[in-house]
């Protein structure tokens, strides 16, 4: 029993030594407002415009592109659910 516990402890120690903590990644949209005056870029953890707008709702904040974002695809969710109006003739 003691050798089993010792083996389990050794296995746990070996598997956790090389692992790094998870890092927060920045997304293509930033929430900008008075709460983020110390950080000129604001809170840049939003992956779609709709997600940022939902968080900004009811506050004195607004959403803007994260101009420092350098990853992902061209589809940033800005026009999600938007359909252009048809012209009436």
N, C-alpha and C positions, 0 to 999 in steps of 0.2 A: 504494500500500500504506500509506503514511504517512497519507494523508487518511482511509482506511478506519479505521485504528486511532484516529485523532483523533476521528472521528465516533462510534465505539463508546465511547470514553472520555467524550465529552460526553453521549451518551445515558444511560450508566450513572450519571453524576453527576446529571443532571437527574431521573432516576427515583428515586434513593435519597435525595435531599435532603428531600423532603416526607414521607417515610414515617416513622412513629413505631414504636418497638419494641413488641413484643407485651407485653401486661400480663397478669399472673396474675389470674384472677377467682376470687372466693370463691363457694363453693357453699352449699347449704342445710344441710350437716352439718359439724360440727367434731370433731376428735380432741382430747380434753382429757386431760392427764396431767402428771406431774412434769416432763417434758422441756420443757413449754411454760409454765413458771412466770412467765416474763417477759411473756408475752402472755396476758391473762386469757381471751381467746376461744379460744385454742388454734390448731390448724392447720385452717383452714376452707376446704379446697380439695376437699371430697368432694361428689359430686353424687348419691350414693345412700347409704342407711343401710348396705346390704350392703358397699359399697366401703369405707366408714369402718370397719366391723366387721372386715373382712379385714385392714386395716392395723393395727388395734388388737390383733389376735390375738397372744397371747404376750407382751404388754407390760402395763405398769400404766397403761393408758390406757382411756378409754371414749369413746363417741360421744354427742353431744348436738346438738340443733338449733342452727343459727346464727340467733339472734334478730335479727341485724342484716341478714340476707339479705332483699333486697327485689325479687327477680326470679323469673322462671320461672313454672311452673304450680303448681297445688295438688298435683299428683302428685309427691311428693318421694322416692318409692321406699322409704318406711318399711315399708309392708306388702307389699313385693314378694315374691311366692311364698307369702303367708300365706293359708290357707283356714281359716275358722272350723270348729270341730268340730261335728259333728252330734250332736244329743242322741239317745241310745238310749232307746227306749220299751219 
